[in-house]
Amino acid sequence: MFNTWKPMWVVLLEDGVEFYKKKSDNSPKGMIPLKGSTLTSPCQDFGKRMFVFKITTTKQQDHFFQAAFLEERDGWVRDIKKAIKCIEGGQKFARKSTRRSIRLPETIDLGALYLSMKDTEKGVKELNLEKDKKIFNHCFTGNCVIDWLVSNKSVRNRQEGLVIASSLLNEGYLQPAGDLSKYAVDGTAENPFLDNPDAFYYFPDSGFFCEENSSDDDVILKEEFRGVVIKQGCLLKQGHRRKNWKVRKFILREDPAYLHYYDPAGGEDPLGAIRLRGCVVTSVESNPDGKKSEEENLFEIITADEVHYFLQAATPKERTEWIKAIQVAFRTGK
């Protein structure tokens, strides 16, 4: 009625979305039925708000939700789409619980397991795989993940490994690459993860990209994406023409050293790239308009071609972290 935004505790059911004023409340403030509803993501109705998605009911009522970050929004969207598809197909939707389904030990820590899988020496080996005239860089197969979990004694058997891998996928520690693995995630199967040599996956910060296996020009064009991701996050960036400030998602890669920036609302292709080889990065105590910065969290990148980029972090600490990471990237990268 008033079009105001409020934090709510949201619960996804098999046939609807309930929202509560507080997590401890016994009764919901409202419920959105999912039967016949449609979901829009990313939702561009609010230009200044990021990570928004919209549920439109059969009565043409729009309900808007804003997540805290991109992966959280994508997780909600994925599960709500599954619930809607289950309703249409007459199936029962339930997001599987790793511990309830196989009674796994309470000591399992998915975050720690993810770090072990990423270990460059003892973890899952990242490969460049070819399928359907496409090359998938920095990825691995589903059966390799299960093999690693079993050999590393993280699970007792392949069935348990399948559940753990599905949980890692649900929580965003793994991402699907290729039509086969993406279809499994979007489907209604009990385990969205496939123990299959033709199903490809990747770590979200690995520098993964897919390229057509065509000409040498395509390979050269993708060279800047081959670097390993060492830092990512949202920063304010000043435009070169209008001098206005906009929030952008930045991904820092090394070897070769590039800083790509994206629309935080979504989109696989970057809006632009900053080549860091031979650049200078320094903190700025006053903004580019000549006014003193009260927050003192501005910094500037000057490329080898003398192009100036002005960026603003959320805090002075975050600014320092970005400057140090960029310095490491252009010193070690090409």
SVG drawing of the C-alpha trace seen along z (x, -y; Angstrom):
<svg xmlns="http://www.w3.org/2000/svg" viewBox="-7 -22 63 68">
<polyline fill="none" stroke="black" stroke-width="0.4" points="0.0,0.0 2.7,-2.5 5.5,-1.0 8.0,-1.1 10.9,1.4 11.1,3.3 13.4,6.2 11.4,9.4 12.0,13.0 11.0,15.0 10.1,18.7 9.7,20.6 7.0,23.3 6.1,25.9 3.2,23.7 4.0,20.2 6.2,17.6 5.5,16.5 7.0,13.4 7.3,12.6 8.2,9.4 10.7,11.3 12.1,14.8 10.7,15.6 7.1,14.7 4.6,17.6 2.3,16.2 3.3,14.6 2.4,11.1 1.4,12.4 1.7,15.2 2.2,15.1 0.7,18.1 3.1,19.4 0.5,21.3 0.3,19.5 2.8,16.9 5.7,15.6 9.2,14.6 11.3,11.7 15.0,11.5 16.9,9.3 14.1,6.7 14.9,3.2 11.9,1.4 14.1,-0.2 17.1,-1.8 19.0,-2.5 18.4,0.9 20.5,3.9 19.7,7.6 15.9,7.2 13.5,9.9 9.8,9.7 7.0,12.3 3.8,11.5 0.7,13.5 -2.3,14.6 -4.1,11.5 -1.4,9.4 -0.1,8.3 3.7,7.5 5.8,8.4 9.4,7.1 12.3,8.6 15.9,7.4 18.7,9.7 21.9,8.7 24.2,9.9 24.0,11.5 24.5,15.1 21.8,14.8 19.3,13.4 20.2,16.1 19.7,18.8 16.2,17.6 15.3,17.2 16.5,20.7 14.5,22.3 11.3,20.3 11.4,21.3 11.7,25.0 8.7,24.6 6.6,23.1 7.7,25.8 6.8,28.5 3.3,27.0 2.8,27.0 3.9,30.6 1.9,31.8 5.1,32.6 6.0,31.8 8.8,29.3 11.2,29.5 14.7,28.1 16.7,31.1 18.5,30.9 21.9,32.5 21.8,33.6 18.2,34.9 18.4,36.8 21.5,39.0 22.2,38.1 25.6,36.6 27.8,35.7 27.1,32.3 30.8,31.5 30.6,31.2 31.5,27.6 30.8,26.8 32.9,23.6 36.0,25.5 35.3,28.3 35.1,25.7 38.5,24.3 40.0,27.8 38.6,28.5 40.2,25.3 43.7,26.2 46.1,25.9 48.0,29.0 45.5,31.4 42.2,30.0 40.0,30.6 42.1,30.0 40.8,27.3 40.9,28.2 40.1,26.8 37.4,29.1 35.9,29.2 32.3,30.2 29.9,29.3 32.5,27.1 33.0,25.0 36.0,24.8 35.2,24.5 38.2,23.0 39.0,23.4 36.3,26.1 36.0,29.8 33.6,32.7 30.9,33.9 32.4,37.4 35.8,35.8 34.2,33.9 32.7,37.2 36.0,39.0 37.8,36.3 35.3,36.4 35.6,40.2 39.4,40.3 39.8,37.5 37.6,39.4 35.2,36.4 32.3,38.8 31.8,42.5 30.5,43.4 29.4,41.9 25.8,41.6 26.8,39.4 29.2,37.5 26.3,36.8 24.3,35.2 27.3,33.2 28.0,31.9 24.4,31.0 24.5,29.0 27.7,27.2 25.9,26.4 22.8,25.1 24.9,22.9 26.8,21.4 30.2,23.0 29.9,24.7 28.4,23.3 27.1,25.3 28.8,24.9 27.3,26.3 23.8,27.3 23.7,30.7 24.6,29.5 22.5,26.3 19.5,28.4 19.9,30.6 20.0,27.5 16.9,26.0 15.0,29.3 13.1,31.0 15.5,33.9 16.2,34.9 19.9,34.2 20.7,31.2 24.4,32.3 25.4,35.0 28.0,37.7 28.8,37.6 31.9,37.0 29.9,34.8 28.6,32.5 30.9,29.5 31.2,27.3 33.4,24.5 34.3,22.5 32.6,19.1 35.9,17.1 38.1,19.3 38.2,17.1 35.9,19.6 34.9,18.6 33.5,20.4 34.6,19.8 33.7,21.1 36.3,23.3 36.5,21.3 39.2,18.8 42.4,17.6 40.9,14.1 38.3,15.4 41.1,16.9 43.0,13.6 39.8,11.7 39.3,13.9 42.9,13.7 42.0,11.0 39.6,13.5 42.2,16.2 43.6,14.7 42.7,16.2 40.2,14.1 41.9,12.7 39.3,10.2 35.7,9.1 33.1,6.8 31.0,3.7 32.5,0.2 31.3,-3.2 32.8,-4.3 32.8,-7.7 31.7,-7.9 34.2,-9.5 31.5,-11.5 28.8,-12.6 31.0,-12.4 28.1,-10.6 28.7,-7.9 27.3,-4.4 27.7,-1.1 29.5,1.5 30.6,5.0 34.4,5.4 36.3,8.6 40.1,8.4 42.2,11.0 45.9,11.6 48.2,13.0 47.0,11.2 46.1,8.4 42.7,6.9 40.0,5.2 36.6,5.9 33.4,4.1 29.8,5.3 26.3,4.2 25.6,5.5 22.0,6.3 23.2,9.1 24.7,9.9 27.6,12.1 29.4,9.6 31.5,6.8 30.6,3.2 34.3,2.4 37.8,3.4 40.9,1.7 44.2,3.2 46.5,2.9 49.9,3.6 52.0,0.5 49.3,-1.3 49.5,-3.4 47.0,-3.1 46.8,-5.5 44.4,-6.8 42.7,-10.1 41.9,-12.5 39.6,-14.7 37.2,-13.7 37.7,-14.5 35.4,-17.5 37.8,-19.2 35.6,-18.7 37.1,-17.3 36.0,-13.7 34.6,-13.2 34.8,-9.4 38.3,-9.4 37.7,-6.1 38.4,-7.3 41.2,-5.9 42.5,-6.4 43.9,-4.1 46.0,-5.6 46.6,-3.2 49.7,-3.0 47.7,-4.9 47.1,-7.7 43.4,-7.0 42.1,-8.0 39.6,-5.9 38.1,-7.2 36.6,-4.6 35.1,-4.7 35.0,-1.9 32.5,-1.6 35.2,-2.1 38.8,-3.2 39.8,0.4 38.1,1.7 39.9,-1.0 43.2,0.2 42.4,3.8 41.5,3.0 44.7,0.9 46.9,3.7 45.2,6.3 45.5,4.2 49.2,3.6 49.8,7.4 47.9,8.1 49.9,5.6 53.2,6.6 52.8,10.4 50.5,10.3 51.4,9.6"/>
</svg>
